[in-house]
Amino acid sequence: MLYAGVAWHSSGYEVVFSRDAGSGGAPVPSARFGPSERDALVAHLRSVADHADDELVSVVDSTNGIIDGLLMAVGLRVHRADPWSLPERPVLGSVGAADLAEAARRDLARLDRLTIDDGTLTGRVTEQLATMKRSAAAEAPLRAAGRWFTHGARDERVVALTFDDGPQPPYTGQVLDILDHYGVPATFFCVGLNALERSKDTDRMMAAGHTVANHTWSHAYLPDLTRDQLREQLARTFEVLPRIDGEPVRYFRPPYGSRSPEVVGWLGEEDVTTVTWDVDAEDWTLPSPEKIAADVLRKTEPGSVILLHDGGGDRSRTVASVPLVIEGLQERGYRFVLLDELKPAI
């Protein structure tokens, strides 16, 4: 079997290959890709898989949540290596690509194979939900201070559209075109690695009156980070986002909604307002545009914060659903607002 460790660092990605002992296949050279070259990375791994004598297994870690969906979308097998199978990470970056490949070669059965339905957290979803539940008490004082919210007040038919994981061409631009057409504002929670070389996209968001906010540098699963790693993910992302009067917008959304009591405490020490959601379209599971829209319309209430995605995988179905969502909610008397315009929930 051929293993490809896919690592990320502050300015891009690295891929290193390893084989089972005794395998007779030819060596595959390592490769590096810039932050805007994810399509080239995916195409490279697809090509290696197509020409290899052995099955290719791509390996990521739990701090890298923006590559696996793209790899699975082209039919590649992807596994996740967790901290207990790996050496210590740097403050900003995954473990090395060679370490990821070696973890799979050493004991692939210990690494969860990812699925589209459960995404990067396949095998840890139950853990994630339990940890989020344990965090409620730690969130309470932040909610009371207006620094953590899931939705707005329920007394007015207004909703906030939000998009996660971009910017990612061509989908981010297509979403912006649709929002322009309807005159609807939205909030984009951007991944720092994606935004690093996509300033035209983030500048366009700001120029159109949308809000641009923080979704970490690498779409990491927050409970697996140390305090310093979390702070660096936040700080680096704010550095590459556009600013208003010299300051970035201080909204933050945890990838997957992930948190723990410790993470919530650390976020309380940062100058951020954490925003989750109450309407999840689950568009990352790739349902039809009609199903995405129907689920949003069914779940939405006054004050809802609606979660969609413009990055992290094939988002063509999400793009096709956006007009259906906008028109459907407008027909029901809803008005679209930015997060700042939502009245606090009581």
Secondary structure as UniProt FT lines:
FT   STRAND          2..9
FT   TURN            10..11
FT   STRAND          12..19
FT   TURN            21..22
FT   STRAND          31..33
FT   TURN            35..36
FT   HELIX           38..51
FT   STRAND          56..61
FT   TURN            62..63
FT   HELIX           68..73
FT   TURN            74..75
FT   STRAND          77..81
FT   HELIX           83..85
FT   HELIX           97..107
FT   HELIX           108..110
FT   STRAND          112..113
FT   TURN            116..118
FT   TURN            120..123
FT   HELIX           125..134
FT   HELIX           136..144
FT   TURN            145..146
FT   STRAND          148..149
FT   STRAND          158..164
FT   TURN            169..170
FT   HELIX           171..182
FT   STRAND          187..190
FT   HELIX           192..195
FT   TURN            196..197
FT   HELIX           199..207
FT   TURN            208..209
FT   STRAND          211..214
FT   HELIX           222..224
FT   HELIX           227..240
FT   TURN            245..246
FT   STRAND          251..252
FT   HELIX           255..257
FT   HELIX           261..269
FT   STRAND          273..275
FT   STRAND          279..280
FT   HELIX           283..285
FT   HELIX           289..299
FT   TURN            302..303
FT   STRAND          305..309
FT   HELIX           316..331
FT   TURN            332..333
FT   STRAND          335..336
FT   HELIX           339..341
//
